């Protein structure tokens, strides 16, 4: 429903276009503005939502855990059925596929975008002027990466298809309508006054 035409890519194989908002009502409003279609009304009573606690919930900061647990309580109070699911094996299988597509995107997709939409810009020169030292280092590492075209093609094709099938199996086995988990395990830390570094760690 959401075209990615004209979106500046990070990794075109992974980038996902869609509305983000603080409330479901605002997401529905944005959806209607983008697509011209009304979002269908959804009732939570009887909706089965999987919670992959072992993988996505164990290492949460206390403040994130408090907010996430409050959100799941509201879902339960609205009639949703919350189901614990095991996600660790699936996540371990998906990670190398994700990494190869992400690195390939960092390496190639910005140049492809400029060639199509803004040929006056050179991707390498734009990357050299990225202010975030951490982000610029990621682009440099991707440029020097060793993922072969064959590995990228496999990640795009058979391997991604296998991961999608595993995800569908998780949903089907538990009869789930959705999976829910916190976007990140911690709140965003402040950037040091001198700027970020690639070696910075969040603990």
C-alpha positions as CSV (number, residue, x, y, z in Angstrom):
1,X,0.0,0.0,0.0
2,X,3.0,2.3,0.6
3,X,5.3,3.0,-2.3
4,X,9.0,3.3,-1.6
5,X,9.6,5.3,-4.8
6,X,11.8,8.3,-4.0
7,X,12.6,7.2,-0.4
8,X,16.3,7.8,0.4
9,X,17.5,4.3,1.3
10,X,19.5,2.9,4.1
11,X,19.1,-0.7,2.7
12,X,16.4,-0.9,0.0
13,X,15.9,-4.7,0.7
14,X,14.9,-3.9,4.3
15,X,13.5,-0.4,4.3
16,X,9.8,-0.3,5.1
17,X,7.6,2.6,4.3
18,X,4.6,3.3,6.5
19,X,3.0,5.7,9.0
20,X,4.3,6.1,12.5
21,X,2.4,7.9,15.2
22,X,1.7,8.0,19.0
23,X,-1.7,6.4,18.7
24,X,-3.6,3.9,16.5
25,X,-6.1,6.7,15.6
26,X,-3.3,8.8,14.2
27,X,-1.8,5.9,12.3
28,X,-5.2,5.4,10.7
29,X,-5.4,9.1,9.8
30,X,-2.0,9.0,8.1
31,X,-2.9,5.7,6.3
32,X,-6.0,7.4,4.9
33,X,-4.0,10.5,3.8
34,X,-1.3,8.4,2.1
35,X,-3.5,5.8,0.4
36,X,-6.9,7.4,0.1
37,X,-8.4,4.3,1.8
38,X,-10.1,4.2,5.1
39,X,-8.4,1.9,7.7
40,X,-10.6,-1.0,8.7
41,X,-12.0,-0.8,12.2
42,X,-10.3,-3.3,14.5
43,X,-11.6,-4.8,17.7
44,X,-9.1,-6.3,20.1
45,X,-11.4,-8.8,21.7
46,X,-10.2,-12.2,20.8
47,X,-7.2,-11.0,18.9
48,X,-4.1,-13.2,19.6
49,X,-0.9,-11.3,20.1
50,X,2.4,-13.1,20.6
51,X,5.0,-11.8,23.0
52,X,8.6,-13.1,22.3
53,X,9.7,-12.5,25.9
54,X,12.9,-14.6,25.8
55,X,14.4,-12.7,22.9
56,X,12.9,-9.2,23.0
57,X,11.9,-8.7,26.7
58,X,14.6,-10.1,28.9
59,X,17.1,-7.4,28.7
60,X,14.9,-4.3,28.9
61,X,15.8,-1.2,30.9
62,X,13.4,-0.7,33.8
63,X,11.7,2.3,32.4
64,X,11.2,0.6,29.0
65,X,9.9,-2.5,30.8
66,X,7.4,-0.4,32.8
67,X,6.0,1.2,29.7
68,X,5.9,-2.0,27.7
69,X,4.2,-3.9,30.4
70,X,1.6,-1.2,30.8
71,X,0.9,-1.3,27.1
72,X,0.4,-5.1,27.1
73,X,-1.9,-4.7,30.1
74,X,-4.0,-2.3,28.1
75,X,-4.2,-4.8,25.2
76,X,-5.3,-7.5,27.6
77,X,-7.9,-5.2,29.2
78,X,-9.3,-4.5,25.7
79,X,-9.8,-8.2,25.1
80,X,-6.6,-9.3,23.4
81,X,-5.2,-12.7,24.2
82,X,-1.5,-12.5,24.9
83,X,0.6,-15.6,24.1
84,X,4.2,-16.1,25.0
85,X,6.3,-17.4,22.0
86,X,9.8,-18.6,21.7
87,X,11.7,-16.4,19.2
88,X,15.4,-17.1,19.9
89,X,16.0,-19.8,17.3
90,X,14.1,-17.8,14.7
91,X,16.1,-14.6,15.5
92,X,19.4,-16.5,15.3
93,X,18.5,-17.8,11.8
94,X,17.3,-14.4,10.6
95,X,20.3,-12.4,11.8
96,X,22.9,-13.3,9.1
97,X,20.3,-12.8,6.4
98,X,19.5,-9.4,7.8
99,X,23.2,-8.5,8.2
100,X,24.1,-9.3,4.6
101,X,21.2,-7.3,3.2
102,X,21.9,-4.4,5.5
103,X,25.6,-4.2,4.7
104,X,24.8,-4.5,0.9
105,X,22.4,-1.7,1.3
106,X,24.9,0.5,3.0
107,X,27.4,-0.3,0.3
108,X,25.4,0.2,-2.8
109,X,21.9,1.7,-2.4
110,X,22.7,5.3,-1.9
111,X,24.6,5.5,-5.1
112,X,21.8,3.8,-6.9
113,X,19.3,6.3,-5.5
114,X,21.4,9.3,-6.5
115,X,21.8,7.8,-10.0
116,X,18.1,7.5,-10.4
117,X,16.8,10.7,-8.6
118,X,19.7,13.1,-8.1
119,X,22.6,12.4,-10.4
120,X,24.3,15.7,-9.4
121,X,25.3,14.1,-6.1
122,X,28.1,11.6,-5.6
123,X,27.3,9.0,-2.9
124,X,30.9,8.8,-1.7
125,X,31.2,12.5,-1.2
126,X,27.9,12.7,0.7
127,X,29.0,9.8,3.0
128,X,32.3,11.6,3.7
129,X,30.2,14.6,5.0
130,X,28.0,12.6,7.4
131,X,28.4,14.4,10.7
132,X,27.8,11.2,12.8
133,X,31.2,9.5,13.1
134,X,29.5,6.3,14.1
135,X,27.2,6.3,11.0
136,X,30.0,7.3,8.7
137,X,32.1,4.4,10.0
138,X,29.3,2.0,9.3
139,X,29.2,3.1,5.7
140,X,33.0,2.8,5.5
141,X,32.9,-0.8,6.9
142,X,30.1,-1.7,4.4
143,X,32.2,-0.4,1.5
144,X,35.0,-2.7,2.6
145,X,32.8,-5.7,3.4
146,X,33.3,-9.2,1.8
147,X,29.7,-10.2,1.1
148,X,29.7,-11.7,-2.4
149,X,27.0,-11.0,-5.0
150,X,26.1,-14.7,-4.6
151,X,25.6,-14.3,-0.9
152,X,23.4,-11.2,-1.3
153,X,21.4,-13.0,-4.0
154,X,20.8,-16.0,-1.7
155,X,19.8,-13.6,1.2
156,X,17.3,-11.9,-1.2
157,X,15.9,-15.1,-2.5
158,X,15.9,-18.6,-0.9
159,X,17.2,-17.6,2.6
160,X,14.7,-14.7,3.0
161,X,11.9,-17.0,1.8
162,X,12.9,-19.6,4.4
163,X,12.9,-16.9,7.2
164,X,9.4,-15.7,6.0
165,X,8.2,-19.3,6.1
166,X,9.5,-19.7,9.7
167,X,7.8,-16.5,10.8
168,X,4.5,-17.7,9.2
169,X,4.9,-21.0,11.0
170,X,5.3,-19.2,14.4
171,X,2.1,-17.3,13.7
172,X,0.2,-20.3,12.4
173,X,1.3,-22.7,15.2
174,X,0.1,-20.4,17.9
175,X,-2.8,-19.0,15.9
176,X,-1.4,-15.5,16.2
177,X,-2.7,-12.3,14.6
178,X,0.4,-10.3,15.4
179,X,3.7,-10.2,17.3
180,X,4.4,-7.3,19.8
181,X,7.6,-6.2,21.5
182,X,9.5,-3.0,22.4
183,X,11.2,-1.4,19.5
184,X,14.4,-0.9,21.5
185,X,15.5,-2.2,25.0
186,X,16.5,1.2,26.2
187,X,15.7,4.9,25.8
188,X,18.0,6.8,23.5
189,X,21.1,8.0,25.3
190,X,22.4,11.5,25.0
191,X,25.2,12.1,22.4
192,X,28.4,13.3,24.1
193,X,29.2,17.0,23.7
194,X,32.2,16.1,21.5
195,X,30.0,14.0,19.2
196,X,29.5,10.3,18.8
197,X,32.2,7.7,18.1
198,X,32.0,4.3,16.5
199,X,33.5,2.8,19.6
200,X,30.8,4.2,21.9
201,X,28.9,1.5,23.8
202,X,25.6,1.5,25.5
203,X,25.6,-0.6,28.7
